[in-house]
Structures are given as structure tokens and as C-alpha cells.
């Protein structure tokens, strides 16, 4: 039997005869396998991982006819007669299974690409956000604004609901607020956003993308074929450069967001007011007030920038000024993002475990005057030289943990040799208690003990949230001693 043309298939099509491999069985892999099976495809899932949760999910899909292969060696061989591979976003292009697929000339899609192809008739437009930092907060702000307008919206992608789940929802949505990582964008080819934003670009995931240029290029794909607006950060020239290099649809506009006074075509600040000079008829000579930075739960510069980007995307969709104000006013930031824990003996303890790269750690360190910095984990190929050189006058002491702590120690020795450094080695128990205890011994009244690791967490913790929870619990134990 001849398989139908993949490029002609959509949500209303029968996928019978299509043989698909799903590489990876995480959240996105499960959603992809479930959706493809529902459409009639013959699906095989491959993942070297194997645990009780995965086996339970495998049993569920197995009842529906999906062939799920788990455990060591499961991804060693790509089955014959495959039409398409749908990969989990974290899989590198150099993964052996994907290398074989590419060698056979097979299309390799990510879950986001599959979701785009399954949107159906009269699909909800996508308002999309990427960037090294601030993606989740910006998308959640955007979703709050859209809901304040009375729209049926949902935050999806790299945050909240899996994007395939939202696309396949039979009730549908008016609009989707989409967070996309560089991994997800790498595996996408056909996206055409109503409006999209790159918040910032700093070196991250260099071990995955191979270079800073490769990482930036993946981010820039979010602008390709944009229809209404490409939103860029006036304070980050590289984001504007990515807009200039994008092939967009006729009529699409470049819209800047800035912490300064906005020029025409921008959204920015006039005193404390959020001012729109991009989406009003008289933008050459006037501005529309969208609210105030006093409406935000945090007035830190990076958080204000996130709010401006969210406002720009919402305005591109036609949202009213009132909805921008009401959405931002009702929004609260997620845990583990510059979250106060407690003050002990005049020392403030702050959890910013979500600062998983140097760019985020820099923004965090610049929010405080005198810091005992807790850092370390998986550096992902990053350098800490610029971060430490920029913030050394704010750092009273440093506590290092994790696999790549020596990398940070060497940067400190080069650029801040007088700063006291304590390295905490792995142990069977009480890792974070030892880290917090070391930080407390370095801190003085008026200081902030700041967990902003600048690194991923998976060498010692399940994820950044688990790391932040461990820090918070250790601080609270210290407070009760």
C-alpha cells in the first residue's frame, strides 16, 4: 500500500498507512504518540529510559496499539519502512537514531511541528515567545492579559499544557500563548506565528547547538513567516538583528520593547507608565497608556521587560489597553524566580533556582547590592568570566556546588580573587543544609543569600524546582535553629 503524502495530511486527514517513530517518551513524546495513534498512524515509541511511570504510560498506549520499546538499547535501531520521525525536543541532531533517519532522507519533526500541522480548520492563532531568559514569565503574563480580554487562551509549549494537547482539544481555543525553547525551534520548519518575540539572546545550551551562532539561529526561527508583528528587545541588538534576517509575510511589522521612552513602533516606559507607540493610529505624536509598573508584583528591570514584551504580543492580537492593565495587575510570578524565603538575623534569603544560565544569574545578581552567591551545577558549555567581571563588586562571598563548580571557581580566581569561596562537595545527605550553612557563615546583616546557580540542576536534583525546594527547606530549618 502506498502511504499518503505527509505534507498533505492534517487534523481532518486519515493517517492510516503512515508509519511513525516517536523518539523519546517524555511529556511531549507521549502526546505525540497518543495524537498520531488517534489519527490512525502506526506508531512505535523508542526510549532508553525505563521506570514505573513510563511503563504505566506504555501499557496505556499499548492497549491502543502503540508499540512502546523502553530500556537500554531501545533506540539503537531505527525500524524499517518508517515514514516520519517525531523527536522529543531535547534530542540532539547528532543522536544516532536521528542520524540514521536523516541518512534515509526521512522527515524529522518535533512535537511543535506536528502540532502546527494538526491545527485543523480555522485554527487559533499562536503568539509565541522565546529567549534565553524570561520565556515562562512572559508567556504566563501574556495568557493572563488574553484572559482579561475575555478570550479562551492557554499557556502551552515549553510551559503549562503540552501544545499537542491544546491543539487536539475538541473545544478549541481563541488564541494560544506559546513558549518555545531553542530545542523546539530547531526541530520546527513550518511555523507561521501571528506575532512572535525573542526576549534576549545570551550564550546557553552551546553543548547542544554547537556554537553561539547555532543557538541564536534556532531562536531566530520564531520570526520566520510571522504575520503581524516581530517583537524585539531594544536593549538587545541581537534580537533586532534576528528580525532583520527573518523572512516574514507582507505587512508584518517590527515592534520594539524598551525600558526607556518608546519611539514610534515601540512599547516602553514614560515615567512609571507603560506606553504604547506601536498599535495606535497617532503613534508618531502620542502614546496610549497600558498601565503602570506599579501594577506588577515585581518591578525588577527584567520583570518589567517581560511585561512589556507580553503587552506587545497581546496588542498585536488586538487586545485592549484595559485588558493589558488588568492582566498584569492580577499576575503573580511562579515560585523559584527571585522568591523571598525569609530574613534571618538581618540576612535576606532569596530563591532564584530558575536562573539556570549565566544570563539569568546576571539579572538576578544585579537586583541586589551585596550578595552571598550560591552557584553551580551543569554549566552547559557556558563561561562565567563576563558574569563575574560584571558583578564582582556586589559579591561578598560564594558557595559552590555541583559538577561544574570548579569552572566557576576558576573564573572567580581570575576576576574576583579577593572574594571568599566555599566549595561544598557531594555527600550522601544534607547537601543543601551544608550549602545554606556555608552561605550563612559568609553573610553579614544587610546581605542577600542568593540561590542563582547559573547552571542546570540535573547533576544533583530532579529539576530546578526540586533544587529551589531543597534550598527553601534548608533555609527554614536554619531559621528554627
N, C-alpha and C positions, 0 to 999 in steps of 0.2 A: 504494500500500500504506500502511496506517495504522501509524504507529510505536507500539510498546507504551508504556505509561505508565512514565516514568522512575522514579517513586517506587516502583514495584512490582519493579524489577529488582535483582538481587543477583548473587552469585557463581555460583549454580547456574542463572541465567536465560540465555536466548539474547538477545544484544543485537543480533541481526540486525534491520536496518531503522533502527537508531539511527545518526544522522549526527553525529559529534563533531568539534569542532575543539580541538586542543591548542595553547595559546598559550605558546610558549617551548619550546626543545629542549635544556634542560639535563638534569641527572640526573633531576629529578622529571618533566620533560616526556617524556623517553624512556620512563621507567617507566609513565607514564600511557598513552602511545600504544601501547606494547607490550601492556599489560594489556587495553586496550579492543579492540585488534585480536584478541587471543586469545579474547575473549568474543563476537566476531562483529560488532562495530560497524564502520561505515565511518568511517575516521579520516583527518583532514587535520591536518598539523602546520605551524605558521607561526612563523618566527623570522627577524628581520632579520640575525642573525649568520650568518657563513659561514666555515668553516675546514676544514682537512683532517679533524679529528676528527669534526666534525659531519657532514661529507659521508660519512664512513665509516659512521657510525651511520644516516644517511639511506638509504644503499644497503642496509644490513641490513634496515631496516623496509620499504623499497620492495619487496624480494623478497617480503615477506609481504602486500603490497597496500596499505601505508600511503602516502598522498600527502604527501611532505615538501617544503615550499617554503622555501628559505633565501635569505638575501641581502637587500640594501636593497630596500624596497618590499614584502617578502613579507607584512607584517602590515597593509598599507594597506587591504585589502578583506576583509571577512568573507564567506565563501561563502554563497550562498543555501541555503535548506532545511536549516538546521542545527537540531539538537535540543538540544544542550548544548555549553558551552564549558568546558574544563578548563584552568585557568590556572596557570602557574608562580607560586610564592609571591611573587616579587619584583615582579610586575606590579602597578602601582597601579590602583585602580578608575577613575582618570581616563584611563588609556591608551585611545587612540581605538578600538582594536578592541573593548575591553571596554565602552566607552561605547555603541558600536553594538549590541553583544549585549544590554546592559541595555535599550536602547531598543526592541529587538524583543521584550523580555519573556523572553529565554532564561535558563535557569538557568546560573549561573556557579559552578563548583566549583573548589576547589583539589585538589591531589593527595591531601591528607589526607582531605578529604570523600569523594573517590572511594574511597579505601582503606577508610574506615569502611563504606561501602555494599557493599563486596565481601568482607566478613569471612567470610561463609558460615555454616553451621550450627555451633552450639557454639563460637563464636569465643573466642580468647584475650582475656582482659580487658586493658585498657590502663591503665597507671599513667603519668600524664602530668605533665610539668614545663614551666613557662615562667618568665619573669622577665627583667629587664634583664641580669643577670649571673649566672653560676654554673650555667646550664642544662646545659651539656655535662658538666661535672664531676659534677653531681648525678645525671644520668641514668646515667652510667658507674658511679658508686658504687652506685646502685640495681640496675643489671644485675649487678654483682659480688655484691651481697647475695642477689639472687634465685638466682643460680647456686650460691652457697654453700649454699643451701637444697636444692639438687639439682633445681631447676626448669629446664626448657628455656626460656631467656629470651634476648632480643636487644635491644640498644640501637638504636632506629630514629628516623626523623623527620628532625630537623634535624642529626642526628649518626649516624654509622655507616651501617647498611643503609637504603636508601630504604624508606619504610613500605609502599608498594605491593608491593615485592619480598618483604617479610616476610609480608604478608597473603596473597599468592598462593603462598607456599611450600607445596608439596604435603604436606610432612611436618608442617607446623604448629608452633606454639609453645604452651607453657603460659601464658605471660604476655609482654606487650611493655612495655618501658621506653621511653617516648616523649618526645622533646624537641620542643617546638613553639615556633616563633617567632611574633611578633605578626603577621607577614605570613600565615603558615599559618593562624592562628586567624581572621584577618579573613575568609578565604575558606571557613570551615567553618560548617555550620549544624546538623548532626545528631548531633554527638559526645555520648557519654554515658560518661564515664570511670568506672572502678571507684573510683579515687582520683586527685586532681589537686592540684598545688601551684603557687602563684605565689611565687617566692622573694623578689622585691623589685620595686619599680616606681620607675624614675627616668627623667627625660626622655631619650628616644632615638628615632631614626627619625621625628622630628617633620616632616621634609620629606615623608615617605611618608604618615603618618597625618593630617597637617594640624594636629594640636594634641596637647598632653599628655593631654587628656581622651580623644581618639580612640585614642591609643596604649594608655592604661590600659584602656579599654573592650574593646579587642581581647584584651589579656591576660586580662581577667576572663571571657571566653567559655569558658575552660578549665574553669571551675567549673559551667557550665550542665549540668543533668541528671546531675550526679555522683551516684554510688550509695552509696558507703561513707564517703568522707572528703574534705573540702576542707581541704587543709593550707595554713596561712598563716604568715607571719613576724611573731612578736610584736613585733619591733623595727621593723617597717614597717607603720604603721597602715593604709596604703592597701591592703595585701593583705587585711587583715581586712575592710575596707570592701567590697572586691570580693566576698568570701564572703557578707557580709550582703545584698548586692544580687543574688545569684545565685538562680535558680530550680532547686532541687535535688530529687532524689527523696526520698520519705518515708523517714526513718531515717538519712539522710546526716548525718554529724557534722562540726563544725568542729574541727580539730586544730591547735593552735599548736606552733611550734618556737621555742625561745628559748635564747640564750646564758646566761641566768640560771637560777635554780632553777625548775623547772616547777610550775605549778599543775595541779590535776586537768584532764584533757583536753589536756595538752601533753607534749611531749618536750623535755628540756633537760639542763642540767648540774648535778650535785651534786658539788662539788669537781671532780675530773677525770673523773668517771664520767658516761656518757651514760645518762640516767634516763628511763624510760617511765612516765608517769602518764596515759596515754591508752588503752592497749589491754590493761589488766589488770583483773581483777574488783575488786580492792581499791584502785582508783586514788584514792579520796577520802582514804585514810590511808597509802598506801605507794607504792612505785615498784619497777619491775623494772630491773635494770642490763643495759644492752645492749652494754657495752664501755667503753672509755676513750678519751679524746682522744689518749692515748699510742699508740693503735693506728693513728693517722692519720700519713701521711707528712709532712703539713704541719699545724701547729697554729695557723696564722693564723686570725683570727676568721671571715673569710668562708668558709674551707675547712671549719671546724668547723660553721658554719651549714649548708653544703651537705650535710654528713654527717648532721646532724640531720633535714633535710628528706627525704633518701633513706631514713633509718631509719623515719620516719613513714609514708611511702608503702609501704614493704615490710611494716611491721607491719599496715597497713590490709589488705594482701593475706593476712595470717595467717602471716607468716614468723616463725620462732623467734628468740629473743634470741641464741642461739649463731650463727645464720647472719648476723645483723647484725654481730656482732663479727668473725666470720671474713671476711666480705665486705669490711668496711672495712680490716681488717688487711692483706689481700692486694692492696689497690687502690693503684695509682700514678697520679699526676696526669700529664695529657698535656704534651707539650712546649709551650713558649711561654706557660706560665702560671706566672709568678713562678719561673722556672727559673734557677738559678745557672749562669753560664757559666764564669767564672774570677775569681780575685783577682789583681790586678796592682799591685805597689808599695803594698799596703795598701788598695787600692780594689776593692770588690766590684762585679762587672758582672752585672746581672740582666735576663733577657729575659721581659718580660710583654707581648709583642706582641699577645696576645689581649685586652688591655684596649682595646677598640675604641670605648668611650664614656666619658663623664666619670664615671659611677658606678663602673665597673671601675677607672679610673685613680685615683679617690679611695681605694678599698680598697687598691690597690697602694701608693700613696704613704704611706698610714697604717701600712704594715707596716715602714717604715724611718725611722730618726731623722734622717739627714742625706743628702739626695739631690741628685744632678745628674740632672735630669729630661729625658728625650728625648721630645718630644711633637710632634703634628701629623699632618696627612693630610686626610681628608674628615670635617668636623665633623658633617654630617647635621643641621644646624639647631640644634645644641646651643650652650649658653652655658657658658663656663668660669669665670665670676665666682665662683660658690659654691665650686667646687673649689679655686681658688687662694686664696680668702679663708680656707678651712678649713685648708689645708696650707702656707701661706706660711712658717711658722716651721721647716718641715722642708726647704725647698728652698734649696740653696746656689747653684745655677745651673740654667739651662735651655738646651737646644739644640732649636731648632725646625726642622721640615722640613715639606714638603707644601703642598698648595694652600691650606689654611685656616690656615696658621701665623700670619698677621697677626691673625686673630681672637684667638688665644691671646696674642700679643704685647700686644694692647690690654688684655686682662684683666690681664695681669701688670703693665702700666703703672699700671692703676687700683688694684690691690690689693697688689702687691709691687714697688713701683718701685725698691727697692734691690737686687733680685736681678739678677745678671748674666745677660744673654740673648744667645745667638749664633744667628743665623738662617743656615741652610745652604740655598742655592738649588739648584735642579735643575741637573744637569750631565750631560754625556754618559757619564761614568764615575765610579766610586769614590764614589758618593753616601754610602753608609753608612760607608766609611772616613773621609770628611770629618766625618761626624756623630760617630763614635766618637772621632776625634782631637780635635774641639772639646770633647766631654764630658770627655776625659782632661785637657785643659788647665785645666778648671774644677775638677776634683775634687782633694780632699786625702785623705791616709790616714785611714781610718775612714768615708769616704763610700761611698755606693752609686750607681753609674751605672745608672739605671733606664730601660729602654725600656718605657714605659707610655703609648702615644701618645694615648689618649683619643679616637681618631679611626679611621675605617676606612682601609684601606690602598690602595684600588684606583686612586688617582691616580698612584701610583708603583710599586706592586708587584702581583703577581697576586692575593695574599690576605695575611692576617695571618701565615700560616706562612712565606711567602716573605720577608716583612719581618723576621720573627724570625730566619730562617736567615741573611739578609744581615747582621744585627746580630751574630749569633754568630760568623760567619766573620770579620767585621771585627775583633771583639774578639780573636779568636785570632791574627789577623795582628799586631795590636798587641802581644800577649804575646810574640811571637817576634822583635820588632824589637831 
